[in-house]
Amino acid sequence: MSLPTGLISHATRVKSLYKKALRNLESWYDRRHVYRYYAVLMRARFDQNIKIKDAASAKRLVEEGEEELFKNQHWHIRKFTNSPGGTAYLREVTPPDWIIDYWHPLEKAQYPEYFARREERKREFVKFWQKQFQDK
């Protein structure tokens, strides 16, 4: 469990707990209909406590729920491939911007408005750089 970096509202904690609980159920049950059955049961547990107005008891219920989730979490949590910790995280390389300068003129001709605006912005950046750094 990570430490909070700022103030977290009760509603945000409840939503986060619910989402983590559903993700945990996905890790335990690989068949969709079985997962949906337990997801509906989980939603019913959350809906039972939706009308609690007492802040102390609501906070206690969230803490108990987080503790229960921690105790029952899957030993190998399923992660999305492009999410942090996933198998394809940060594998897609974004090419640097200067590569476009080396396109063939026929390729650039397919996007005349883009390259006209690009050249204008490059000139503006050169003027900015000269004003910012060469005058000193």
C-alpha positions as CSV (number, residue, x, y, z in Angstrom):
1,M,0.0,0.0,0.0
2,S,1.5,3.4,-1.0
3,L,1.5,6.4,1.2
4,P,-0.9,9.2,0.3
5,T,0.8,12.4,-0.9
6,G,-2.1,14.7,-0.3
7,L,-5.5,14.9,1.3
8,I,-7.8,12.1,0.0
9,S,-11.5,12.4,0.4
10,H,-13.6,9.6,1.8
11,A,-15.4,9.2,-1.5
12,T,-12.1,8.9,-3.4
13,R,-10.9,6.2,-0.9
14,V,-14.1,4.2,-1.3
15,K,-13.9,4.4,-5.1
16,S,-10.2,3.4,-5.1
17,L,-11.0,0.5,-2.7
18,Y,-13.8,-0.7,-5.0
19,K,-11.6,-0.5,-8.1
20,K,-8.8,-2.4,-6.4
21,A,-11.2,-5.0,-5.2
22,L,-12.5,-5.6,-8.7
23,R,-9.0,-5.8,-10.1
24,N,-8.2,-8.3,-7.4
25,L,-11.2,-10.4,-8.4
26,E,-10.0,-10.3,-12.0
27,S,-6.8,-11.9,-10.9
28,W,-8.5,-14.6,-9.0
29,Y,-11.2,-15.6,-11.5
30,D,-10.2,-15.9,-15.2
31,R,-13.7,-17.0,-16.4
32,R,-15.8,-13.9,-17.2
33,H,-19.1,-15.2,-15.8
34,V,-17.5,-16.3,-12.5
35,Y,-15.8,-12.9,-12.2
36,R,-19.1,-11.1,-12.9
37,Y,-20.8,-13.2,-10.2
38,Y,-18.3,-12.2,-7.5
39,A,-18.2,-8.6,-8.8
40,V,-22.0,-8.3,-8.3
41,L,-21.6,-9.7,-4.8
42,M,-18.8,-7.1,-4.1
43,R,-21.0,-4.3,-5.4
44,A,-23.8,-5.5,-3.1
45,R,-21.4,-5.3,-0.1
46,F,-20.5,-1.7,-1.0
47,D,-24.2,-0.7,-1.6
48,Q,-25.1,-2.0,1.9
49,N,-23.0,0.7,3.5
50,I,-23.8,3.6,1.1
51,K,-26.2,5.4,3.4
52,I,-23.9,5.5,6.5
53,K,-23.7,9.1,7.6
54,D,-21.4,8.7,10.6
55,A,-17.9,9.7,9.5
56,A,-16.1,7.6,12.1
57,S,-17.9,4.4,11.2
58,A,-17.5,5.0,7.5
59,K,-13.8,5.6,7.9
60,R,-13.6,2.4,10.0
61,L,-15.4,0.4,7.3
62,V,-13.0,1.7,4.6
63,E,-10.0,0.8,6.7
64,E,-11.4,-2.7,7.4
65,G,-12.1,-3.1,3.7
66,E,-8.5,-2.1,2.8
67,E,-7.2,-4.5,5.3
68,E,-9.4,-7.3,4.0
69,L,-8.3,-6.6,0.5
70,F,-4.7,-6.7,1.6
71,K,-5.2,-10.1,3.3
72,N,-7.0,-11.6,0.3
73,Q,-5.0,-10.1,-2.6
74,H,-3.8,-12.5,-5.3
75,W,-0.3,-13.6,-5.2
76,H,0.3,-12.6,-8.9
77,I,-1.7,-9.5,-9.7
78,R,-2.9,-9.2,-13.3
79,K,-1.6,-6.0,-14.9
80,F,-2.3,-4.3,-18.2
81,T,0.5,-4.7,-20.6
82,N,1.2,-1.0,-21.0
83,S,0.7,-0.1,-17.3
84,P,3.7,0.2,-15.0
85,G,4.9,-3.3,-14.2
86,G,3.3,-4.7,-17.3
87,T,5.2,-6.6,-19.9
88,A,5.1,-3.8,-22.6
89,Y,5.6,-0.8,-20.3
90,L,7.8,1.9,-21.9
91,R,8.6,-0.4,-24.9
92,E,7.1,1.9,-27.5
93,V,9.8,4.3,-28.5
94,T,8.7,7.8,-29.4
95,P,11.0,9.2,-32.1
96,P,12.5,12.6,-31.5
97,D,11.1,15.6,-33.2
98,W,14.2,16.4,-35.3
99,I,13.6,13.2,-37.3
100,I,10.8,14.9,-39.3
101,D,13.4,17.4,-40.6
102,Y,15.0,14.6,-42.6
103,W,11.8,13.5,-44.4
104,H,12.0,13.5,-48.2
105,P,10.4,16.5,-49.9
106,L,7.7,14.3,-51.4
107,E,6.7,13.1,-47.9
108,K,6.6,16.7,-46.7
109,A,4.4,17.7,-49.6
110,Q,1.6,15.4,-48.3
111,Y,1.2,17.7,-45.3
112,P,1.8,21.2,-46.5
113,E,-0.1,23.1,-43.7
114,Y,1.7,21.2,-41.0
115,F,5.2,21.8,-42.4
116,A,4.5,25.5,-43.1
117,R,3.4,25.9,-39.5
118,R,6.4,23.9,-38.3
119,E,8.9,26.1,-40.2
120,E,7.2,29.2,-38.8
121,R,7.5,27.8,-35.2
122,K,11.1,26.9,-35.8
123,R,11.8,30.5,-36.8
124,E,10.0,31.8,-33.8
125,F,12.0,29.5,-31.5
126,V,15.3,30.7,-33.1
127,K,14.3,34.3,-32.5
128,F,13.3,33.5,-28.9
129,W,16.6,31.7,-28.3
130,Q,18.6,34.6,-29.7
131,K,16.7,37.1,-27.6
132,Q,16.9,35.0,-24.4
133,F,20.6,33.8,-24.6
134,Q,22.6,35.8,-27.1
135,D,21.8,39.3,-25.8
136,K,23.4,38.5,-22.4
